[in-house]
Amino acid sequence: MTKKSCLLLLCLLCSGALCAQTLDTNKLNRYFDLLETNNKFMGSIAVSKEGKIIYTRSIGFADIAQQLKADQKTKYRIGSISKTFTAVLVMKAVEDGRLNLNQTIGKFFPAVKNSSVITIRQLLSHRSGIHNFTDNDDYTAWNTTPQNQAQMLKIIAAGGSDFDSDTKSAYSNTNYVLLSYILQKVYKKSFSEILSRYITKPLALNNTYVGSKINPANNEARSYTFDGQWKVSTETDLSIPMGAGGIVSNPVDITKFSHALFSGKLLNDKTIALMETIKDGYGLGLLSQQFFDKKGYGHRGGIDAFTSVFTYFPQDKISFSLTSNGSNYNSNEIPMAVLSSVFNKPFELPDFASYEVKDADLDQYTGIYASEKIPLKLTVTKEKNQLLAQASGQSAMPLEAAGKNKFKITKAGIVMEFDPAQKTMLLKQGGGEFKFERQP
């Protein structure tokens, strides 16, 4: 190449790199303003490029009763994103020779069924077969009460095994509770101390720690459900989930953590490659996540009414994180909007305008609808000037009028367009369209 052509190529590369970091922050701010004004979302998001924050926004309240607005430092329960932190600690112990991925867990938990053949690796990748205690029918009867390790191990042992280890994958919070206990045994420290020593202090994650009872005075958010108004949710005692879901953090800290992880500041490249190896949907504390042609790694979380997600895109060194303490909106729409802005994809601002429908007009939409493309039926009923749609085997969901013969379920990203004369309904979701016919 000539010197001139080299300079031209350099300019083009620099221009492309700049473009990837250029966000339409005005449009994103309008987007979040609409969500806040219409009670669709409360929480925070952050995006970083090469470890530097390029956009962050917080909306809603950390505590409604006290009218405490959320800000960039508000802390949220991050649910199962805790598993990635725990997996990093386990892999650190492996690198240091304290644990071996192929060692069995029998010496730690002899009372747990099949513990003599279940390995550390199988706990990390959800291939242990150990029953998920949060699936128990009585879980919500005791999950707000503190539980010590002996009590939890009794519950776990009683749950038994759902399948032989390493024959398939099935998500189980129990795996990561047990990993928390193993870490405490090999380090002879509390899980909180281990997290602090190996992750939060070295990375200066000042808003990340093992949670306890929610304290709004410490800028910790409560979580809320929406039923015409925000209602405070129950509060799981975090002595129960431990490293499966007991960590508190926020998007700024989570993006710092993910960048540090994938840039080799916490573990070596060989270990990171092991964590990224996906089998039957699961890596070691990581999930594979896709945005169009962009492949990323991360995790989702949910506890009480909190939801969270983080994704790191290695090729672009982009990290995205969202934490929410209240949602009345399709949970996929917000990451789609933000990442569309990050990667220069088009996205539309939502229209939350209401549409008035007379009570008598609702009767023409009721009935049982079936489609040749989807093996389930939808029952549309009316209750107190409100249409409800119920799919086979699922709970009924309220429909919001969005226009003439048009209704939506915003949280599920569903639009239903009725044609009463033809006795049909067109259901739209996730880019797909499915025609339903009303049954006689």
N, C-alpha and C positions, 0 to 999 in steps of 0.2 A: 504493500500500500504506500501511496505517497503521503507526505506529511499533511497535505491539505485534506485528503480523504480521511485520514486518521482523526483530524480535528473535527471534521463534519460528523463522523460516527460518534465521537465523544459527546458532541453537542446533542445529538439525537438521543443517546442513552441517558444523558442528564435530564433532557426534557421529559423522557418517559418516566424516570424516577420521580421527578417533581409532580408529574400528572397523577401518579399513583397516590401521592400524599395530599393532593388538593381535594378538599371536601367542600361541598355546597353546604356550609354550616348554617346559612340562613334558612335553607329549605328544611334541614334537619331540625332546626329550632322551631320552625313553624309546625313540623310534624309532631314534635313532643308537646308543643303548646296545645295542639288539637286533642291529643290524648289526655292531657291534664284537665283541660276545660270540660271535656265530656266524660270524666270519671272512668277512663278506660285503663289507666295504668298508673301505678305508683312505684318508683324505684330509681335506679341509677344505671348508666352505661358508660363504658370507656373504650376507646380505641387507641392503640399505640402502634407506631412504626419504628422498628429497630430499637424498641425499648423506650421511646419517647412518646408521651401522650399527645395525640393530635386532635382528639375530640372527647369531651365528657359532658354529661348532662344528668341532672337529678330533678325529678318532679314528684309532687305529692307530699305526703306527710310521713315522718318517722313515727309520730304519735298524734293521732287525730284529737283525742280528748284534751291534750295539752297544746294542740295547735303548733306542734314542732315540725317545721318544714324540713324535708330531706335536703342534704347538701353532699358535696363531694366526699366528705369524711364520714357520712352516716354508715354504720355497720349493719349488715344483714346476715341472717343465717343462710349459709350457702348450700345446705343439704349435701347431696352426693358429690359435689365438686370437692368436698372433703376427702373423697376416696383418692383423688389424684395426689393430694398432699401426703396421704398415708402411704400410697404406693411409692412415692419418692423416698419417704423415710425407710420403707422396707428395702428398697433397692440400694439405698445408702448403706444400710446394715449388711447387705450382701456384698457390696464393694469392699466394706471394711472387714469382711470375714466373720461377722457375727452370726449371719444366717446363710443358708444355702437354698436356692430356689427349689431344689429337688428333695430337700429333707421333709420328712413327714411331721405331722403335728401331734402325734400320739403322746409324746412326753409332756407336751403343754396341756393337752385336753383329753386325758384318757377316757373320760365319760362320754365324749362326743362320738356318735356312731361313725365307724369307718375311719377314725382319726389315725389309725396305724398305717393307712395307705394314702390318705389325703396329704397333698404337698402344699408348701408355701405358694408355689407357682399357681396351683389350682385355686387357692383362695383368691389370689390377685386377679385371675382371669375368669372368675365365676364358673369354674368347672369342678367344684368340690362336691356338689350334690347336697350340701347341707341346707336344710329347710330355712327359708327366709321368715324370720319371726314376725316381721311387720305384716305378713300375710295372714297371721292368726286372727280368728274372728274376735278374740277378746283383746286384741292389741290396744285399741282406743280406750279400753276400760282402765288400763294401767300406764299408758305412755306419758302421762303428765306427772307421774310419781317417781321420785328418785329410785334408782336400782343400782346396787353395788355389783361387783364382778361375780360374786358367788351366786347372787340371784339371777343374773343374766345367763350364766353358764347352766344353771338348772333349767331355765326356759329353753335355751338352745339345745341342751341334751334331750329334753322331752320332745322337741320338734323332729328329731331323727333326721333321716336322709330321704330326699325325693328321687334320687337316682345314683347309680354307681359313679364314682368320681372319674373324671376325664372321658366320659362317654358322650357328653354334650355340654352346652353352656346354658345356664339359667341364672338370671340376676338375683343376687341374694345379699341383703345388707349384713346378714350374719357373718359372711366371709370377712368383711372389713372390721367388724367389731372384734372378731378373734385376732385379726392382724394387729389391732391396737393393743390387745392384751399381750401378744407375743413381743411387740416392741418394748412394752413396759418391763417384761421379764428379762429381756436380753440387755437392756440399757440400765435396768434398776432405777428408773426414773418414771415420773408420771408422763402420760401422753402429752400433756400441755408443755412440760419441760423439754421433751424431745423435739416437739414442733418448734419451740422457741430457739433451741440451741442450733438446730441444723437447717432451718428455713427462715423463720421470720426475723431473727436478729441479724444473720449475715446479709439478708436482702433489705433490711430496714423496712419490713412490712409492719408498720406501727399500728395498723388497724385490723390485723389478723391474729386470731388467738382461739383457743378452745372456749366456747361459750358457756354461759351459766344462765341464770334467770335474767330475762330481758330487762335492761336498765336504760330507759329513755334519757336519763340524766347524763349517761355516757354516750349519747348519740347513737344508741342501738334502736333499730326499728322494730316495732310490733308488726304482725302481719294481719291482713284483713281480707274478708270475702265481700262480694258486692251483691246486694239484694235490694236494689232501689237506693241504697245508701251503703257506705262502708261499715262493716261490722267486724269487731276485733275477733281474731281466731284463737283457738286453743293453743297452748304452748307446750310442746314436747319437752320433757326434762332431758337435757343433753348428756346426762350420765348414761343414757341408754344407747344412743347411736355412736358415741365416741368418734373414732376415725372414719366411720361410715357416713356421718352426717352432722357432726357436732361442732364444726368450725364456723366462726363468724369472720366475715371479711367484707370487702367492697370491690367494685370493678377496677379501681386504680391499682389496688394491691394485687388483684388477681392477674391483671395484665403484666405487672412487674414479675410476678411469680412465673407465669407461662413463658415470658421472654427469657428469663434466667434459666429455666429448665431446658428449653430447646436450644439455647446458645451455649450449653455445656457448663454453666456456672454451678450447678448442683450435682450433676452426675456426668460420667464420661459418655462418649458417643456410642460405645458398644451397648451400654446399659439403656440409653435412650432408644436405640434401635430395637431392643427387646421389648420395651414398653409400647412401641409403635406397632409391633407385630400383631395384627388383628386375626383372630380365629373365631369363627361363629359369632362375629359382631363385637367381640371384646378383645382389647389389648390388656396390658398390665396397668390398670388404673386409668386407661385412656380409651376413648371411642373415636372411630374415624368419622369425620364430619365433612360434608361436601357443600360447596356453594358454586353452582354452575361448574366450570372447569377447574375450580380451585379446591385442592384437597387440604384439609386441615385435621388437627387432632385436638381433642378437648374432652369436656364432660358436661352433662346437665345435672341439675339438682332440684330437689323439691322437698320441703318439710313444712308441716302445717300449711299456711297459705303463702309461704315464701317459694319463689322459683328462681332459678339461676342457670346460666350457661356461660361457658367460655370456649373459645376456639383460637388455635394458633395456626397460621398459614405459613409453613416454613419457607416456601419459595419467595414470598413477599415480605417475610418477617413482620407480618401484621398480627396483632393480638386483639381480640374483641372479647368483652365481657359484659354481661348484664346480670343485675340482681334486682328482684322485685319483691315487694311486701304487699302487693295487691294488684290483681289483674282482672279486668272485665273485657278482655280482648283476646283475639287469637294469638297465642304465645309465639307463633312462628313469624308473625308479621313484622315485629320490631327488629329482630336480627336481620330479616330480609331487607328492610328499608335501610338500616345503617350500613350493612355490607354492600348494598347496591350503590350507595353513595361512595363508599371506600373504593370499590372496584369499577366505578364509572358505568354502572348499569342504571337504566331508567327505573323510577318508582313513582307511584302516584300518592298524593296526599289523600287520606281517607275522607269520606263524606259522611258525617254523622247526623245530617239533617233528618229530622223526624217527619213522618208522613201520617196524617190522620186518616183512619179508616172507621167508618160507622160500624157499630156492633152488628147490625143486621147484615152487612155485606160480608162479614167473616164466615157466615154459614156456607157460602158457596165454595169455600176451600176445604171444608172438613171431609174426612173420609180416609180410606185405606188405599195407599199408593204402592204399586209394584213396578219393578224395572227388570228388563231382560238382561241387563248388564251387571246388576248388583244383586246378590242372593239374600236380600233382606227386604222387609216391607216397612213402610213409613206410615204411621197413623197420625193424622192431623186432627186435633180436637180443639174445641173452644171452651175457655173457662174465664169468666169475668172479663169480657171484652179483650181477651188475649188468646191468640192462637198458640198451640203447643204442638211440637212434632216429637214423635217417639219412634225410634228405630227398634226393630226386633231385639229383645233382650237388653235394651238400654233404658236409661232414665229419660223422661220427657224434658224437652228444652223449649223455652219460650222463643217465639218468633217476633222479630222487630219489623214493623212495616217500613219499607224503604221506597215505595212507589206504588203505582197502580198495579195490582196483581203481583207485587214483588215484596218478598220478605227475606230476612237474613238472620243468621245466628253468628254474630260478630266474633264471639270467642272461638268458634270452630272454623271461621273463615268460610261459612256456607251461605250461598244465595239460592233462594227458591223462587222461581218464576212460574206462576200458575196461569193456565188458560182454562177458565171455567167452562167455556163453550165446548172445547174439545175434551174436557175432563182429563187434562194432562198437567204435568208439572216438570219443569226442567231444573235439576239440581246442579249447581256449579260449586266446585271445591278444588283448590290446588291446581287450577288450569284444566281440570277435567269437566265434562258436561255429561249428565246422565238423565235420560228421559224416563219419567215415571207416568204410569196411567192409573187413573182412579178405578178401583175395583167395583163391580156392580154390587 
